[in-house]
Amino acid sequence: MGATTLYSRRDVAARILAGECLIIYHNLLLRIPQSWVNTHPGGSLALLHFVGRDATDEIEAYHPDMTLTMVKSYSIGRVELVDGAWEPLVPPIMTGWVRISNSDGKMEWYREATAAISTENTPQCPSSQILLVDKDLSPRSHAPTFATLSPPPTDLSLKVQVRHSRAYRELHKRIVDAAIYCSALLLHMLIPITG
């Protein structure tokens, strides 16, 4: 398998349910090893909240060029697109599911909380909003399912989200090209004054 392998949304979901940490970056499917999830400088949540989602904009915003070159080495293939974009899944952590090491040292799913998802879709209570509440102690499931990874119906348009992402990327490029991230004022704010 490699950069020529094409993964469907269902393929990606099945691999996530099997315990893999998969993130999309420029339509590449990245498989992030557990060792890197555990030691990521931005913390594990920075990765876990993008499992099954396109993290291109966030990865490029928060990583230097040297790191971006390394990111592609985690690619195991490409993903199928819908209207030129990846149709996101809901990361298991957003519905209360995490992977923990059991007594044998093997990773297994553990439910930390229960997701309360609105059945309505109103401005006051959008269906895309997920609230985590104390976990239900009744033994329903031992692992997330494809339904768990499937987002609820929403008025959000994938095409509009793609437009927003492109506009963000253009703005980010203009900021980089103008060296605004390297400005003296910004550096002064980031570097503590000693003495």
N, C-alpha and C positions, 0 to 999 in steps of 0.2 A: 504494500500500500504506500501511497505517497501523494504528491501534488496532483497526480492525474486521476486519483480516485474521486468520484463524485458521490457525495452523501445527500440523501433526501432528508427532509425534516423528520420523517419517521425514523430513519436510520440514526440520526443524531439523538433523538429522544431515547431510542432503545439503548444506545451506548451510555447516555447519562443515567438512565435507570439501572444500568449494570454497574454504575459507580464511577464512571469516567468524568473528569472535569474538562468539559469541552466549551470553547469560546470561539466566536467568529471574529476574524480580523481580515479585512479586505477580501472577503468571500473565501478565505482559507479557514479550514477547520483546525483549530489548535487543540492539541491534547496536552493539558498541563499536568505533569506528574504530581502526586501527593506531596513528595518531598519539596517541590517548589511552592505548592499551596501553603505548606507549613512555614516556609521561610521567606515568602514574598515580602520585600521591604515595606510595601504599603499595607500589609496585613492580609490575612486569608479572605476577609470579607470583600476586599476590593476585587478579588477573583470570583468568589462564590456568587456574588450578585450579578455576574455576567455569564454564568453557565447557561448555555442555550441561546445566548443573545449576541448581537453584533456589538463588540466593544471597540471598534476601530477608532472612533473619535476620542474616547477616553484613553485608550492606550497611547495614541499619538500625542495627546495633550500632556500626559504626565510622565513621558519617558524620553530620554535623550536619544539621538540618532544611533548611537552605539547599541543601546538596548533594543531599539526597533529592528536592527539587523538580526539580533539574536532571537527575537520573538518568532520570526518566520521559521526557525529551526524546529519549532514544536508542531509544524503543520503536518497533518496526516492526509490531507486532501482538500478538495473544494466542496462548497455546499451548493445545492440547487436553490435558485432564486425565484421569487415570485414578483413579476413586474420590476425586475432589476434590483430587488432587495431581499434580504433574509427575513422571513416571517418569524419573529421571535417566539421562543418558548418561555415559560415562567421558570426561573431558577428554583430548584428544590428548596433552597434556604428561605425563599420568599413565602413558602407555604409551611414552614416549620420543620423541614427535613434537613438533617445533617448527616455526615459520615463520621463515625467514631470507631476507634479500635476496640474490638471485643476482647475477652479474656485470652483468646488464642492469638491475639495480635493481628487478626484479620479485620479489614474495614467492613462495617455494616451500616445500614441505614438506621437512624434513630430519630424519632419524632420529638422535637423540643417544644413545639407549640402546634396549635390547630389554627388553620386559616379560616377567617370569617370573610366570605366574599359576598358582596352585595348581589342580589338577584335583580335589582333595578339598575337602570342606567340613566341617572339624572345628574345635573350639575352639582347638586348637593351630595350625591352619593354615586360616583361613577363606578361602573362595573369593573373597571381596571384597577380599582383601589382594593388592596388586600390588607386586612388587619389581622395580626397574630394575637391570639388569646391563649390563656392557659390550655395546655393540651387536654384533650378528651382521653380519659383513662380507659375507656372501653376498647377492647382489642379488635379494632376494625381492620387494620392493615399493618404490615411489617415493613413496607417500603412505599415510596411514591409510585404512582401509576402514570400512564400516558395522559389520563384526564387531569392529573395533578399538574402536569407540565403544560397543559393547553390553556391559553389565556381565555378569560371569559369574553363574551361578545362586547364590543366597544364601538364607539363612533370614531375612534382614532383611525385615520387613514394612513396606510403604509406609504402611499405616494406622497402625502404631505410630510410625513416623517423623513422620507428620503430627501425631499426638497430642503427641509430644515437642516439636515445633516450636511448637504452640499453647501448651503449658505454658511454654516459654521466652519466647514473646511476651508472655504475661500477666505473667511475672516482670519482664521488661524494662520493661513499662509501669508496673508498681508502683514500680520503682527510679526511673524518670524522674519519675513523679508525686510521689514523695517527695523529689525533688531530691538523691538520694544521690550521683549522679555529680558534683554541684556542691558537695559537702560540703567544709568547710575542711580536714579531714584529707586527703581525696583531693587537693585542690588543693595542699596543702603537700607531698605526696609527688611530685606532678608538676612543680612549679615549683622549680628548684634555688635553694637559699639562697645569696645573694650577700652579701659583706661581711665 
